[in-house]
Amino acid sequence: MYKKLLKPLLFQLPPEAAHHFTFDMTKLSFNLPLVKSLVKGNFDYEHPSLEREVFGLKFKNPIGLAAGFDKDAKLIDEMAMLGFGFIEIGTLTPKPQAGNPLPRLFRLPTDQALINRMGFNNGGVLAAVERLKKRKSDVIIGGNIGKNKVTPNENAVDDYLYCLEALHDYVDYFVVNVSSPNTPNLRDLQEKEPLKALLSAVKSANDQKEKPKPILLKIAPDLTDGQLDDIIEIVGETQIAGVIATNTTIARSQLMTDKGEVESIGAGGVSGKVLKSRSTEVIRYLHEKSKGAFPIIGVGGIFSADDVIEKLEAGASLVQVYSGMIYEGPALIKRIKKGITPYFSK
């Protein structure tokens, strides 16, 4: 139904308009008793073999919704109805910010990819907290946190600590995002010394809590092997819980879309099928070079159960989807879970 009817209609709208329309319709319809029953009947599928325990949390299945889809925690209960094992909100910043000017989200159908330069648009961490207080679902929630655009890098740690403090009682794990290409100079924080200082500060503040939460780092796919070696060293030194690999890429070489069209779009991070191989390479490198020292959440180019298995065999413990759901529809989640059940049932 999605690919034959809804997708053609949604793809007639500008991407961000389609996103907001889908959000509004989901919020409205999923809470109607008849629709709620239909959604549960069509999307409900779990199997004991899919259950995972990773960084001390018990996941009913390893398929998560990546950050960026529900930045402001507006659709937690509705997305949980689609069968995700966990949902990551954000990226959230201390103060609300509008993000980059429109248009800032683009489809590349030939590549089954997206380009975005959203710029951490969100309503601020405190507004998200108020919504999290009211959620009904018990789905595992990750809080992806970042810095405001106006905050200089030398003061970035203050923004991350603010978000940690605000969210701590309402999420199950945290993700330190220093890898978005859409906030000026943010990726400079991935350099060895700034990153070590940032993670150490966040980890220290978290450890002082009565119930510390797992801290993860989200990295870019554009890091060199040397930089990945630094990541492994930093994770070991700071003793954070794991890594999310990967964010969007600034590379364009794999795209089949007309070069002129891509150039006209301009800056932004690419996600979708073209990211699949590189994200898997990064997962495998981190897993093998670290000898499996920390869990990895794999994200990038997941459109099928086979894509998930590829990430798991490379060393991922869990995975996340986003662009795949835009192109394949929400039924992708159930299809993946049914497809990977035999893999886990061996």
Residue pairs with C-beta under 8 A, 6 or more apart in sequence:
1 329
2 328
2 329
2 330
2 331
3 328
3 329
6 329
7 327
7 329
10 18
10 21
10 22
11 18
11 107
11 109
13 21
14 103
14 105
15 103
15 105
15 106
15 107
15 114
16 102
16 103
16 104
16 105
19 105
23 74
23 75
26 75
26 78
27 74
27 75
27 78
29 35
30 36
30 39
30 77
30 78
30 81
31 78
36 81
39 81
39 82
40 81
42 331
42 334
43 81
43 82
43 83
43 330
43 331
43 333
43 334
44 83
44 334
45 83
45 334
45 337
45 338
46 60
46 61
46 83
46 337
47 61
47 337
47 341
47 344
47 345
49 341
49 344
49 345
50 60
50 61
50 62
50 85
50 337
50 340
50 341
50 344
51 58
51 59
51 60
51 61
52 58
52 59
52 61
52 62
52 85
52 317
52 318
53 59
54 242
54 295
54 317
54 318
55 173
55 214
55 216
55 241
55 242
55 295
56 214
56 241
57 140
57 172
57 173
57 214
59 85
59 86
59 140
59 318
60 85
61 83
61 84
61 85
61 337
62 85
62 308
62 312
62 317
62 318
62 319
62 340
63 83
63 84
63 85
63 308
63 318
63 319
63 320
63 321
63 333
63 336
63 337
64 84
64 85
64 86
64 87
64 88
64 142
64 297
64 318
64 319
64 320
64 321
65 79
65 84
65 86
65 87
65 88
65 320
65 321
65 322
65 325
66 88
66 299
66 320
66 321
66 322
67 88
67 89
67 90
67 91
67 142
67 144
67 175
67 177
67 218
67 320
68 90
68 91
68 116
68 118
68 322
69 79
69 322
69 325
70 76
70 79
70 87
70 89
71 89
71 90
71 91
71 92
71 121
71 122
72 89
72 92
72 122
72 123
72 127
72 128
72 131
73 89
73 128
73 131
73 132
73 135
73 141
74 131
76 87
76 89
76 131
76 132
76 135
76 137
76 139
76 141
77 135
77 136
77 137
79 87
79 139
80 87
80 137
80 139
81 137
82 330
82 333
82 334
83 333
83 334
83 337
84 139
84 333
85 139
85 140
85 318
86 139
86 140
86 141
86 142
86 172
86 318
87 139
87 140
87 141
87 142
88 141
88 142
88 143
88 144
88 175
88 320
89 128
89 132
89 141
89 142
89 143
89 144
89 171
90 122
90 128
90 142
90 143
90 144
90 145
90 146
90 175
90 177
91 120
91 122
91 144
91 145
91 146
91 177
91 180
92 122
92 124
92 125
92 128
92 143
92 144
92 145
92 146
92 163
92 167
93 120
93 122
93 124
93 125
93 145
93 146
93 147
93 148
93 159
93 163
94 124
94 125
94 147
94 148
94 159
94 162
94 163
94 166
95 124
95 148
96 122
96 123
96 124
96 127
97 119
97 120
97 121
97 122
97 124
97 148
97 149
98 121
99 118
99 119
99 120
99 121
99 122
100 117
100 118
100 119
100 121
100 182
104 116
104 117
104 118
104 119
104 268
105 114
105 115
105 116
105 117
105 118
106 114
106 115
106 116
106 265
106 268
107 113
107 114
107 326
108 114
108 115
108 255
108 257
108 262
108 270
108 272
110 256
110 257
111 254
111 255
111 256
111 257
111 272
111 273
111 274
112 272
112 273
112 303
112 323
112 327
113 255
113 257
113 270
113 271
113 272
113 273
113 274
113 275
113 323
114 270
114 271
114 272
114 323
114 326
115 262
115 265
115 268
115 269
115 270
115 271
116 182
116 248
116 268
116 269
116 271
117 181
117 182
117 266
117 267
117 268
117 269
118 182
119 149
119 182
119 183
120 146
120 148
120 149
120 180
120 182
120 183
122 128
125 145
125 162
125 163
125 166
125 167
126 166
128 167
129 166
129 167
129 170
132 141
132 167
132 170
132 171
133 170
135 141
140 172
140 173
141 170
141 171
141 172
142 171
142 172
142 173
142 174
142 175
142 216
143 163
143 167
143 170
143 171
143 173
143 174
143 175
144 174
144 175
144 177
144 218
145 159
145 160
145 163
145 164
145 167
145 174
145 175
145 176
145 177
146 159
146 160
146 163
146 177
146 178
146 180
146 183
146 186
147 153
147 156
147 159
147 160
147 183
147 186
148 159
149 183
149 184
151 158
151 159
153 185
153 186
153 188
153 189
153 194
156 189
156 198
157 197
157 198
157 201
157 202
160 176
160 198
160 201
160 202
161 201
161 202
161 205
164 174
164 202
164 205
164 206
165 205
167 174
168 206
168 209
168 213
171 213
172 213
172 214
173 213
173 214
173 215
173 216
173 241
174 202
174 206
174 213
174 214
174 215
174 216
175 216
175 217
175 218
175 244
176 198
176 199
176 202
176 215
176 216
176 217
176 218
176 240
177 218
177 247
178 186
178 187
178 189
178 190
178 195
178 198
178 217
178 218
178 219
179 186
179 187
179 190
179 218
179 219
179 220
179 246
179 247
180 186
180 187
180 247
180 248
180 269
181 187
181 220
181 247
181 248
181 250
181 267
181 268
181 269
182 267
182 268
182 269
187 220
188 194
189 195
189 198
190 219
190 220
190 223
190 227
192 230
192 233
192 234
195 217
195 230
195 231
195 234
196 234
196 237
196 238
199 215
199 217
199 234
199 238
199 240
200 238
202 215
203 215
203 238
203 239
203 240
206 212
206 213
206 215
214 240
214 241
214 242
215 240
215 241
216 240
216 241
216 242
216 243
216 244
216 297
217 231
217 234
217 235
217 240
217 242
217 243
217 244
218 243
218 244
218 245
218 246
218 247
219 228
219 231
219 243
219 244
219 245
219 246
219 247
219 282
220 246
220 247
220 248
220 249
220 250
221 245
221 246
221 247
221 248
221 249
221 251
221 275
221 278
221 279
221 282
221 300
222 249
222 250
222 251
223 231
223 282
225 285
228 282
228 285
228 286
228 289
229 289
231 243
231 286
232 286
232 289
232 290
232 293
235 242
235 243
235 290
235 293
235 294
236 290
236 293
236 294
240 294
241 294
241 295
242 294
242 295
242 296
242 297
242 317
243 286
243 294
243 295
243 296
243 297
244 296
244 297
244 299
244 320
245 279
245 282
245 283
245 286
245 296
245 297
245 298
245 299
245 300
245 316
246 275
246 278
246 279
246 282
246 299
246 300
247 269
248 268
248 269
248 270
248 271
248 275
249 269
249 270
249 271
249 274
249 275
249 278
250 267
250 269
250 270
251 270
251 278
252 262
252 270
254 274
254 277
255 262
255 270
255 274
271 300
271 301
271 322
271 323
272 301
272 323
272 324
272 327
273 301
273 303
273 323
274 301
275 300
275 301
276 300
276 301
276 302
276 303
276 307
276 310
277 301
278 300
279 298
279 299
279 300
279 301
279 311
280 298
280 300
280 310
280 311
280 314
281 314
283 296
283 298
283 311
283 314
283 315
283 316
284 314
284 315
286 296
286 315
287 296
287 314
287 315
287 316
288 315
292 315
295 317
295 318
296 315
296 316
296 317
297 316
297 317
297 318
297 319
297 320
298 311
298 312
298 314
298 316
298 318
298 319
298 320
299 319
299 320
299 321
299 322
301 307
301 323
301 324
302 308
302 311
302 319
302 320
302 321
302 324
302 336
303 324
303 327
303 328
303 332
304 324
304 335
304 336
304 339
305 335
305 336
305 338
305 339
305 340
305 343
306 339
307 324
308 319
308 336
308 339
308 340
309 340
309 343
311 319
312 319
312 340
312 343
321 332
321 333
321 336
324 332
325 332
325 333
328 335
